[in-house]
Amino acid sequence: MTAKTVEFYFDFGSPAAYLAWAQLPALCDEAGAELIHKPMLLGAVFQATGNRSPAEVPAKSRYVRRDFERHAARHGVPFNFNPHFPINTLVLMRGATAMQMQDGGACFGAFCACVFRAMWVDEKNMNDPAVVGAVLQGAGFDAVQFLAAVGQQPVKDRLKAVTEEAVARGVFGAPTMFVGEQMFWGQDRLDWVREALAQH
């Protein structure tokens, strides 16, 4: 029998990706599936596909924000919409990629938890390098080492490659999950991910 996996394409700048990330580990544990994180650059995906953020459409932005709050409340996920949204996540996504590439990804989970919490619970202005440095230091990361890591060419190349891979597979937004070749977009499609795993 083929091993069950969920490939999770995400960007820290997406509140929907945070809501999915908060629930996917338990879902995968229940299904006996491996969760494979795929950090990508959502801005580049938007550019490649002609999509755009709901933040650019005022009526949609108001609705989606309330919808995220309802979703978080229903699933018991702590959530505060970041007043500094949208946030440029290039450095943060390179950071996630670097953490994934270092030491077998030993610190990757803790890094994701730190950044997602800062963005979507603590309402930190992660556009500000000083704030990012303070958040990372507070979580036990070395901000100087982090800045050195995100500047490495292999890190930049890998983030670009995963982003291009996402577009090639039909990804147009975040979060996007794959179970085999079945694609599911949005934090509100996790029940369908669960069903796909049950059939896998």
Secondary structure, DSSP 8 states (H G I E B T S, - for coil): ----EEEEEE-TT-HHHHHHHHHHHHHHHHHT-EEEEEE--HHHHHHHHT---GGGSHHHHHHHHHHHHHHHHHHT------TT-S---HHHHHHHHHHHHSGGGTTHHHHHHHHHHHHHTS---TTSHHHHHHHHHHTT--HHHHHHHHT-HHHHHHHHHHHHHHHHTT--SSSEEEETTEEEESGGGHHHHHHHHHH-
